[in-house]
Amino acid sequence: MSAVVAQEMQQHSEALTQQVISAVKGYLSVVNTKNTNLNLYQLIVEEIEAPLFRTVMELTRYNQSKAARVLGVSRGTLRTKLKRYFDDEFIGTRTE
């Protein structure tokens, strides 16, 4: 990887981190942060994963193998997440 590409990736990563920090702070300022049952981690993971997986599936033209490589997960994990968030929208079925 060239130094220029590595630098651009670092800048995008920092920008994404700042967006996440801003969004979490904004969310916490609106909700009752004294609620110990907030389960913030699970809420954030679910809010981020669904659009992330949808976007990657669209960018890879619904090719699960490519999408799994882009996301850095196994194809099995990808299929599990797709079923969780989208029912069978992205899961192809084989007809024999």
C-alpha positions as CSV (number, residue, x, y, z in Angstrom):
1,M,0.0,0.0,0.0
2,S,1.4,3.4,-0.9
3,A,2.1,6.1,1.7
4,V,-0.5,8.3,0.1
5,V,-3.2,5.6,0.2
6,A,-2.3,4.8,3.8
7,Q,-2.5,8.5,4.8
8,E,-6.0,8.9,3.1
9,M,-7.2,5.8,4.9
10,Q,-6.0,7.3,8.2
11,Q,-7.8,10.6,7.5
12,H,-11.1,8.8,6.7
13,S,-10.8,6.7,9.8
14,E,-10.3,9.8,12.0
15,A,-13.3,11.5,10.3
16,L,-15.5,8.5,10.9
17,T,-14.3,8.3,14.5
18,Q,-15.3,11.9,15.0
19,Q,-18.7,11.3,13.4
20,V,-19.3,8.4,15.7
21,I,-18.3,10.4,18.8
22,S,-20.6,13.2,17.8
23,A,-23.5,10.9,17.2
24,V,-23.1,9.0,20.5
25,K,-22.8,12.3,22.4
26,G,-25.9,13.7,20.6
27,Y,-27.9,10.5,21.4
28,L,-26.8,10.4,25.0
29,S,-27.8,14.1,25.5
30,V,-31.3,13.3,24.4
31,V,-32.0,10.0,26.2
32,N,-32.0,9.5,29.9
33,T,-28.4,8.4,30.6
34,K,-29.3,7.3,34.1
35,N,-31.3,4.4,32.7
36,T,-29.0,1.4,33.5
37,N,-31.0,-0.8,31.1
38,L,-30.0,1.3,28.1
39,N,-27.8,-1.4,26.6
40,L,-26.0,1.2,24.5
41,Y,-23.5,-1.2,23.0
42,Q,-26.1,-3.5,21.5
43,L,-28.1,-0.5,20.3
44,I,-25.2,1.1,18.5
45,V,-24.0,-2.2,17.0
46,E,-27.5,-2.9,15.5
47,E,-27.9,0.7,14.3
48,I,-24.5,0.5,12.5
49,E,-24.4,-3.0,11.2
50,A,-27.7,-3.0,9.3
51,P,-26.9,0.0,7.0
52,L,-23.3,-1.1,6.8
53,F,-24.2,-4.5,5.5
54,R,-26.9,-3.1,3.2
55,T,-24.5,-0.6,1.7
56,V,-21.7,-3.2,1.1
57,M,-24.2,-5.6,-0.4
58,E,-25.3,-3.0,-2.9
59,L,-21.7,-1.9,-3.7
60,T,-20.8,-5.5,-4.4
61,R,-23.9,-6.1,-6.4
62,Y,-25.2,-8.6,-3.9
63,N,-22.2,-10.9,-4.2
64,Q,-22.0,-12.4,-0.8
65,S,-18.4,-13.6,-1.2
66,K,-17.2,-10.2,-2.2
67,A,-19.2,-8.5,0.5
68,A,-17.7,-10.8,3.1
69,R,-14.2,-10.0,2.0
70,V,-14.9,-6.3,2.0
71,L,-16.3,-6.5,5.5
72,G,-13.6,-8.8,6.8
73,V,-16.0,-11.5,8.0
74,S,-16.7,-15.1,6.9
75,R,-19.4,-15.7,4.4
76,G,-21.3,-17.6,7.1
77,T,-21.2,-14.7,9.5
78,L,-22.4,-12.4,6.6
79,R,-25.3,-14.7,5.9
80,T,-26.3,-14.8,9.6
81,K,-26.2,-11.0,9.8
82,L,-28.2,-10.7,6.6
83,K,-30.9,-13.0,7.9
84,R,-31.0,-11.2,11.2
85,Y,-31.4,-7.7,9.7
86,F,-33.1,-8.3,6.4
87,D,-34.9,-11.7,6.7
88,D,-34.4,-13.3,3.2
89,E,-34.0,-10.0,1.2
90,F,-30.3,-10.8,0.4
91,I,-30.3,-14.5,0.8
92,G,-30.6,-16.4,-2.4
93,T,-32.3,-19.7,-2.6
94,R,-31.3,-22.5,-4.9
95,T,-34.0,-24.2,-6.9
96,E,-33.2,-27.7,-8.1
